[in-house]
Structure formats: C-alpha cells, structure tokens
C-alpha cells in the first residue's frame, strides 16, 4: 500500500486523513511519512548489501532534525555542506565518523569544528581549500582526512541550476589538475588522503552520466595506485532521479548493478550521498484554496501556500503534481495554482486539470526534498510547520512560525 493513498475518495497519509491534518495543524503544512522515509533508505541500503558501502544522506534535501534522527537510527551517515548542517546532524544523534563535508566555500571555523568532532572526511573542491584545511589541522596538530572532488566535465542532462559536473560549474577540481592536486596533498604532513569524490548533479534519469563519472574516478584511483597513493573509497555523490511526473529514472537495483559491475574486483568502499531519492516522495505540502479567479485568458486557484513555502516551481520551473484531497465528480477546469506573494513568479503549478472550488484542500506531491529547506520569510510570511505521520500517530517536528519568532532577532534604532 502506498504511504499516500485514497480511502473512500479521501487522501490519507499512512493512516491519517489529510483533511484531519489540515483541520488540526492549519495550512500551508508540510507532511512527511515516516514509513516512506525509512522504506526509501532501506531500499538504497539493500541494493548495495553485498558491496562495502556507506550511505551519507544529503542533509540539504531535508534537514529537519527528526528526519535526520530517523535516518541516524537506521545507521545512515550524512553529507553536509555547512557548519549549520553539521550541528543539526550532531543534535539529531548522527555519528560524526559517518559525516562527509562537501561544498566549495568551507569557512575556517567550520573546518575547525568538523576536525574537532572527528568527521569521516572533507570533500575538497580546490587546492586553496586543501591548503587551508592543512593549516588548520597543523595548528591543532591533527590529521585531516580528505578526498578530492573531481569535476569530470560530464553532462548530467538535468536542469542547468542543478548540474554540478560540467567544466563551467563552480564545483570540484578539473580532470587536468586532479592528479597534480593529489600529489600536492600527498606532500602535506597534516593531510590524509582517503578517497576520491565525484558528484555531477541532481535529478539524473539516465545511468550513462553516472557511469562516465565513475570511469573517470576509477582512472584516477588506478593512476594514483601506480604512484603509491592508496585510495580507500570512491564517493559517487548523489543525484539519482525520482519520479515527479513522467520521468523514468533507473531503479535503485539497476543503478547498483551498473556501479558494482564497473567496480569489479577492486576492494574499496563506496560512499553515496542520496537526498532527493530518500526524501522527495516521502512528503507533501497541504494548501487550501482561498479564492478562484478568472480573467479572459486564465483560471487561477489562489492558495495559502506561496513561492516562499515551495520555491522549486519558481526557481527551476519544476513540475510537481497537485491533487485535490477529496475526489470529486464535478467537471474539472484548467487552473494555474498561485500564491499570495507579490511576484508574477509566485506559482506552484500551471495549467492543471482539477475539479475544485474555493475552500478545497490541495496536496502538492513530492515535497519531502527541497521543500521546507528552501522556504523563506519573503513578504513577512511565517514558515509552515513540518509534521511526521507514523501510522496513526502524528508528530509536529517543527512548529508553525509566528510573527514574534520572525521579529525576535530585529530591533528598533534608539531615539
């Protein structure tokens, strides 16, 4: 049974109706299924059961500490890109020895803190960063474990904003410079080389780019081995696509089989950084229709969620399915689903066929990843609550923000 399903023409999240959730907690409201999160993680884990590996969930996809805690209980590691994400993982009970630290702009205090708590590895994105990590480790008389992130100039065939493995992107070290940078690292007394890292983008729906990137990583590993530099792991990053609409991404089993075939006899650990795969389809955003509005060309459903709550449609022109939470026999109309924010770009969906009326409750699907984490207070709107449903039980894991919470860090100038 799906974790989000219709029962007597009414949408349920596990065993709780969307109608009841909206009545109890208001809208807009993010709702996650615990079972969906755990199932998605376990499916990824099972696909690599006969291969030495570690899953490091990508915290940026959904960083709620309850979500992180659920995954930590399952044994997950974590991929972080900031000091704030590091502290979230630690407070959620994550094992620092299973944390990899990615990102092009690591700051000195973030590096120092990560060293102090004993993270698994820094995914280094430039020679300048490598030297900074070395200097900080030297000042503390510590050894900093690193992998270097190669930019393989592979086209991931995804949206330009979430492609990270092309020459023009800011990420990683070019293929031409990567071996030279490894040799620099080898000569640094407070650097320990432990891996090679490659992440080429998000929402990939074809195995080809993954295989091309892995081929580059394996060539680096083999060349370094000939130079006497041993690599313990390959970090494949994340990026495995999910179904939002009509995409047909590889199954996790197909993905695992292709990677394991290429690894062959090599005795090394694989690290993966899935985020969207685990979280995206484990969550929905509930929103209520405030008004229906027609002009000569368009029908609009104006809802109480907006681009500040869910940015993906405005930022990426992303398509996410929108459904009425109560199925109706009335004749559908074609609507743009828009919010109250004063921007033309404030839309959640365009030209959707829906049988709806004012006051109806809608669910926007696939909101578990890059949903709440990208939300803001634009137009001084309070951020939505986050809720986890576990069977019949409901847990508020982030309260709805209030205007007092918004204003707590601000103050007036003195007279």
C-alpha positions as CSV (number, residue, x, y, z in Angstrom):
1,X,0.0,0.0,0.0
2,X,1.3,3.5,-0.9
3,X,2.1,5.7,2.0
4,X,-0.1,8.4,0.4
5,X,-3.3,6.9,-0.8
6,X,-7.0,7.5,-1.3
7,X,-9.5,5.8,1.0
8,X,-13.2,6.4,0.5
9,X,-12.3,9.2,-2.0
10,X,-10.2,11.0,0.6
11,X,-6.4,11.4,0.7
12,X,-4.6,9.7,3.6
13,X,-1.0,9.9,4.8
14,X,-0.4,6.5,6.2
15,X,-3.5,6.1,8.5
16,X,-4.3,9.8,9.0
17,X,-6.6,11.8,6.6
18,X,-5.2,14.9,5.0
19,X,-8.4,16.7,6.0
20,X,-7.8,16.0,9.6
21,X,-4.2,17.1,9.4
22,X,-5.3,20.4,7.9
23,X,-8.0,20.9,10.5
24,X,-5.6,20.2,13.4
25,X,-2.5,22.0,12.2
26,X,-3.6,24.5,9.6
27,X,-2.3,25.2,6.1
28,X,0.1,25.5,4.5
29,X,1.7,22.5,6.1
30,X,4.5,20.1,5.2
31,X,3.7,16.4,6.0
32,X,6.1,13.5,5.8
33,X,5.6,9.8,6.0
34,X,7.9,8.0,8.4
35,X,7.4,4.7,6.6
36,X,8.2,6.3,3.2
37,X,11.5,7.8,4.5
38,X,12.5,4.5,6.1
39,X,11.5,2.4,3.1
40,X,13.4,4.6,0.7
41,X,16.6,4.5,2.8
42,X,16.3,0.7,3.3
43,X,15.8,0.1,-0.5
44,X,19.0,2.0,-1.2
45,X,20.8,0.1,1.6
46,X,19.5,-3.3,0.3
47,X,20.6,-2.6,-3.3
48,X,24.3,-2.5,-2.1
49,X,24.1,-5.2,0.5
50,X,26.9,-7.2,-1.0
51,X,29.2,-4.2,-1.6
52,X,31.2,-2.4,1.0
53,X,29.5,1.0,1.2
54,X,28.2,3.8,3.3
55,X,25.1,5.9,2.7
56,X,25.6,9.6,3.7
57,X,22.2,11.2,3.4
58,X,22.4,14.7,1.8
59,X,21.2,16.9,4.6
60,X,20.4,19.9,2.3
61,X,17.5,17.9,0.8
62,X,15.6,18.0,4.1
63,X,17.4,19.0,7.3
64,X,14.7,18.6,9.9
65,X,16.3,17.1,13.0
66,X,13.6,14.5,13.4
67,X,14.2,13.3,9.8
68,X,17.9,13.2,10.5
69,X,17.3,11.3,13.7
70,X,15.2,8.7,11.9
71,X,17.9,8.1,9.4
72,X,20.7,8.1,12.1
73,X,18.7,5.3,13.9
74,X,18.8,3.3,10.7
75,X,22.6,3.7,10.6
76,X,22.9,6.4,8.0
77,X,25.8,8.7,7.6
78,X,25.4,12.3,6.4
79,X,26.7,14.6,3.6
80,X,26.8,18.2,4.9
81,X,27.7,21.5,3.2
82,X,27.8,23.9,6.1
83,X,28.6,24.2,9.8
84,X,24.9,24.6,10.5
85,X,24.2,21.3,8.9
86,X,27.0,19.7,10.9
87,X,25.4,21.0,14.2
88,X,21.9,19.7,13.0
89,X,23.4,16.2,12.4
90,X,25.1,16.2,15.8
91,X,22.0,17.3,17.7
92,X,20.0,14.7,15.8
93,X,22.3,11.9,17.1
94,X,24.3,11.4,13.9
95,X,27.7,9.7,14.1
96,X,30.4,12.3,13.3
97,X,32.6,9.4,12.0
98,X,30.0,9.0,9.2
99,X,29.9,12.6,8.1
100,X,31.4,13.8,4.8
101,X,31.8,17.6,4.4
102,X,31.2,18.9,0.8
103,X,30.9,22.4,-0.6
104,X,33.2,24.9,-2.4
105,X,33.2,27.6,0.3
106,X,34.1,25.9,3.7
107,X,35.0,28.5,6.3
108,X,37.8,28.3,8.8
109,X,35.6,27.9,11.8
110,X,33.5,25.2,10.0
111,X,36.7,23.3,9.1
112,X,38.0,23.6,12.7
113,X,34.7,22.4,14.2
114,X,34.5,19.4,11.8
115,X,38.0,18.4,12.7
116,X,37.3,18.7,16.4
117,X,34.2,16.4,16.3
118,X,36.1,13.9,14.1
119,X,34.2,13.7,10.8
120,X,34.9,11.0,8.3
121,X,36.3,13.2,5.5
122,X,36.4,16.5,3.8
123,X,35.4,16.5,0.1
124,X,37.9,19.1,-1.1
125,X,37.0,21.3,-4.0
126,X,40.1,23.4,-4.7
127,X,43.8,23.5,-3.9
128,X,43.3,26.7,-1.9
129,X,40.8,24.8,0.3
130,X,43.2,21.9,0.7
131,X,45.9,24.2,1.9
132,X,43.5,25.9,4.4
133,X,42.4,22.6,5.8
134,X,46.1,21.6,6.2
135,X,47.0,24.8,8.0
136,X,44.1,24.4,10.4
137,X,44.9,20.8,11.1
138,X,48.6,21.7,11.6
139,X,47.7,24.3,14.2
140,X,45.7,21.7,16.1
141,X,48.4,19.0,15.5
142,X,45.8,16.8,13.8
143,X,45.5,14.8,10.6
144,X,42.7,15.9,8.3
145,X,41.1,13.1,6.2
146,X,40.3,14.3,2.7
147,X,39.0,13.2,-0.7
148,X,39.4,15.4,-3.7
149,X,36.3,16.1,-5.7
150,X,37.0,15.8,-9.4
151,X,34.9,17.7,-11.9
152,X,34.8,15.2,-14.8
153,X,33.1,17.6,-17.4
154,X,30.2,15.2,-17.7
155,X,26.8,16.4,-19.0
156,X,24.3,15.1,-16.4
157,X,21.4,16.1,-18.7
158,X,19.5,17.8,-16.0
159,X,18.4,21.4,-15.2
160,X,21.3,23.8,-15.5
161,X,20.9,25.0,-11.9
162,X,21.4,21.5,-10.5
163,X,24.2,20.3,-12.9
164,X,27.5,20.3,-11.0
165,X,29.9,18.2,-13.1
166,X,30.5,20.5,-16.1
167,X,33.6,22.5,-16.8
168,X,31.7,25.7,-16.4
169,X,30.3,24.8,-12.9
170,X,31.9,26.0,-9.7
171,X,32.3,22.6,-8.2
172,X,35.3,20.3,-8.0
173,X,38.8,20.2,-9.5
174,X,39.3,19.8,-13.2
175,X,40.4,16.4,-14.6
176,X,43.5,18.1,-15.9
177,X,44.6,19.3,-12.4
178,X,43.3,16.5,-10.2
179,X,46.3,14.2,-10.2
180,X,48.6,17.2,-9.6
181,X,46.5,18.2,-6.6
182,X,46.6,14.7,-5.2
183,X,50.4,14.9,-5.4
184,X,50.3,18.2,-3.5
185,X,48.1,16.6,-0.9
186,X,50.4,13.7,-0.5
187,X,53.2,16.0,0.5
188,X,51.2,17.8,3.2
189,X,52.1,16.5,6.6
190,X,48.7,17.1,8.2
191,X,46.6,15.7,5.3
192,X,45.5,12.1,5.0
193,X,44.2,11.1,1.5
194,X,41.3,8.7,1.9
195,X,39.2,9.0,-1.2
196,X,38.1,10.4,-4.5
197,X,34.8,12.2,-4.8
198,X,32.5,13.0,-7.7
199,X,29.0,14.5,-7.8
200,X,27.8,15.6,-11.2
201,X,24.3,16.8,-10.5
202,X,20.8,16.1,-9.2
203,X,17.7,14.5,-10.6
204,X,19.6,12.3,-13.1
205,X,17.3,10.0,-15.1
206,X,19.9,8.0,-17.1
207,X,22.7,5.7,-16.0
208,X,25.2,7.0,-18.7
209,X,26.4,10.1,-16.8
210,X,26.9,8.1,-13.6
211,X,29.0,5.5,-15.5
212,X,31.0,8.2,-17.3
213,X,31.8,9.9,-14.0
214,X,32.7,6.6,-12.3
215,X,35.0,5.7,-15.2
216,X,36.9,9.0,-14.5
217,X,37.1,8.2,-10.8
218,X,38.5,4.7,-11.4
219,X,41.1,6.0,-13.8
220,X,42.3,8.4,-11.0
221,X,42.3,5.6,-8.5
222,X,44.4,3.3,-10.8
223,X,46.8,6.1,-11.7
224,X,47.4,7.1,-8.1
225,X,47.8,3.4,-7.1
226,X,50.7,3.2,-9.6
227,X,52.2,6.2,-7.9
228,X,51.9,4.6,-4.5
229,X,48.9,6.7,-3.3
230,X,46.2,4.4,-2.0
231,X,42.6,5.4,-2.2
232,X,40.2,3.8,0.4
233,X,36.9,4.9,-1.0
234,X,35.1,6.4,-4.0
235,X,32.3,8.9,-3.2
236,X,29.8,8.7,-6.0
237,X,27.8,11.7,-4.7
238,X,24.0,11.6,-5.1
239,X,21.8,12.6,-7.9
240,X,19.7,9.5,-8.7
241,X,16.4,10.9,-10.0
242,X,12.9,10.4,-8.8
243,X,9.5,10.4,-10.5
244,X,7.8,13.8,-10.3
245,X,5.7,13.4,-13.5
246,X,6.6,11.1,-16.4
247,X,10.4,10.6,-15.7
248,X,11.7,7.1,-15.8
249,X,14.8,7.2,-13.7
250,X,16.8,3.9,-13.2
251,X,15.6,1.7,-10.4
252,X,17.9,1.6,-7.4
253,X,18.7,-2.0,-8.4
254,X,19.7,-1.0,-11.9
255,X,21.9,1.8,-10.5
256,X,23.6,-0.6,-8.1
257,X,24.2,-3.3,-10.7
258,X,25.8,-0.9,-13.1
259,X,28.1,0.6,-10.4
260,X,29.1,-2.8,-9.0
261,X,29.9,-4.1,-12.4
262,X,32.3,-1.2,-13.0
263,X,34.0,-1.5,-9.6
264,X,34.7,-5.2,-10.4
265,X,37.4,-6.7,-8.2
266,X,38.6,-3.5,-6.6
267,X,38.5,-3.7,-2.8
268,X,37.2,-0.3,-1.8
269,X,34.3,1.3,-0.1
270,X,31.7,3.2,-2.0
271,X,30.1,6.3,-0.4
272,X,26.7,7.6,-1.7
273,X,25.0,10.9,-0.9
274,X,21.3,10.4,-1.7
275,X,19.0,13.1,-0.7
276,X,16.1,13.5,-3.1
277,X,15.9,9.7,-3.6
278,X,15.1,9.3,0.1
279,X,13.1,12.3,0.9
280,X,11.3,13.8,-2.1
281,X,8.4,11.4,-2.5
282,X,8.1,11.0,1.3
283,X,6.4,14.3,1.7
284,X,3.6,16.6,0.6
285,X,2.6,20.2,1.1
286,X,-1.0,20.8,2.1
287,X,-2.5,24.1,1.0
288,X,-6.1,25.5,0.9
289,X,-7.7,27.4,-1.9
290,X,-8.5,30.9,-0.8
291,X,-10.1,32.2,-4.0
292,X,-10.9,31.1,-7.5
293,X,-10.3,33.9,-10.0
294,X,-10.9,34.2,-13.8
295,X,-9.7,36.6,-16.3
296,X,-10.2,36.5,-20.1
297,X,-7.4,34.0,-20.6
298,X,-6.8,32.2,-17.4
299,X,-8.4,30.5,-14.4
300,X,-6.5,30.9,-11.2
301,X,-6.7,29.0,-7.9
302,X,-5.2,31.3,-5.3
303,X,-4.0,29.2,-2.4
304,X,-2.5,30.0,1.0
305,X,0.9,28.5,0.1
306,X,3.4,30.5,-2.0
307,X,6.8,30.6,-3.5
308,X,8.3,31.4,-0.1
309,X,6.9,28.0,1.1
310,X,7.8,26.0,-2.0
311,X,10.4,27.6,-4.3
312,X,11.2,24.8,-6.8
313,X,8.5,25.8,-9.3
314,X,9.6,29.4,-9.4
315,X,13.3,28.7,-9.2
316,X,13.6,25.7,-11.6
317,X,10.2,25.8,-13.3
318,X,9.8,22.4,-11.6
319,X,6.7,20.4,-12.2
320,X,5.1,18.8,-9.1
321,X,1.8,17.0,-9.1
322,X,-1.2,18.7,-7.5
323,X,-4.2,16.8,-6.4
324,X,-7.5,17.6,-4.6
325,X,-7.5,15.8,-1.3
326,X,-11.2,14.8,-1.8
327,X,-12.0,13.3,-5.2
328,X,-14.9,14.9,-6.9
329,X,-17.3,14.0,-9.8
330,X,-17.7,17.6,-10.9
331,X,-16.3,18.7,-14.3
332,X,-12.7,19.7,-14.0
333,X,-11.4,23.1,-15.1
334,X,-7.8,24.1,-16.0
335,X,-6.1,26.2,-13.4
336,X,-2.9,27.9,-12.5
337,X,-2.2,27.3,-8.8
338,X,-0.7,30.6,-7.5
339,X,0.1,32.1,-4.1
340,X,-0.4,35.5,-2.4
341,X,3.2,36.7,-2.8
342,X,3.6,39.8,-4.8
343,X,5.6,38.3,-7.7
344,X,4.5,37.1,-11.0
345,X,6.8,34.2,-10.4
346,X,4.7,33.1,-7.4
347,X,3.2,30.0,-8.8
348,X,3.1,26.4,-7.6
349,X,1.7,24.8,-10.8
350,X,0.4,25.9,-14.2
351,X,-2.4,24.6,-16.3
352,X,-3.6,21.8,-14.1
353,X,-6.9,20.0,-14.7
354,X,-8.7,19.9,-11.3
355,X,-12.3,19.6,-10.1
356,X,-12.1,22.2,-7.3
357,X,-13.9,25.1,-5.6
358,X,-13.0,27.8,-3.1
359,X,-12.1,26.3,0.3
360,X,-10.9,23.0,-1.1
361,X,-7.7,21.4,0.3
362,X,-5.0,20.5,-2.2
363,X,-1.9,18.4,-1.8
364,X,1.3,19.2,-3.7
365,X,3.2,16.0,-4.1
366,X,7.0,15.2,-4.0
367,X,7.7,17.9,-1.4
368,X,9.9,16.0,1.0
369,X,13.1,17.2,-0.6
370,X,14.0,20.8,-1.4
371,X,10.7,22.0,0.0
372,X,10.8,23.4,3.5
373,X,14.6,23.7,3.5
374,X,14.3,26.4,0.7
375,X,11.5,28.3,2.3
376,X,11.8,31.9,3.5
377,X,10.0,34.7,5.2
378,X,9.6,36.7,2.0
379,X,6.6,39.1,2.3
380,X,7.0,38.6,6.1
381,X,5.2,35.3,5.8
382,X,5.5,32.8,8.6
383,X,7.1,29.5,7.6
384,X,5.0,26.4,7.6
385,X,5.1,23.6,10.2
386,X,6.6,20.2,9.5
387,X,4.7,17.1,10.6
388,X,5.7,13.4,10.5
389,X,2.9,10.8,10.3
390,X,3.8,7.4,11.8
391,X,0.8,5.0,11.2
392,X,-2.0,6.5,13.3
393,X,0.3,8.9,15.2
394,X,1.1,12.5,14.2
395,X,4.2,14.4,15.4
396,X,4.8,18.1,15.0
397,X,8.6,18.2,14.3
398,X,8.7,21.9,13.6
399,X,6.0,24.3,14.9
400,X,4.4,26.9,12.6
401,X,6.4,30.1,12.9
402,X,4.8,33.1,14.5
403,X,5.4,36.8,13.7
404,X,7.1,37.1,17.1
405,X,9.5,34.3,16.1
406,X,10.2,36.2,12.8
407,X,10.9,39.5,14.6
408,X,12.8,38.1,17.6
409,X,16.2,39.0,16.1
410,X,15.3,42.5,15.0
411,X,15.3,45.7,17.0
412,X,14.5,49.4,16.6
413,X,17.1,52.1,16.5
414,X,17.3,54.2,19.7
415,X,15.6,57.6,19.8
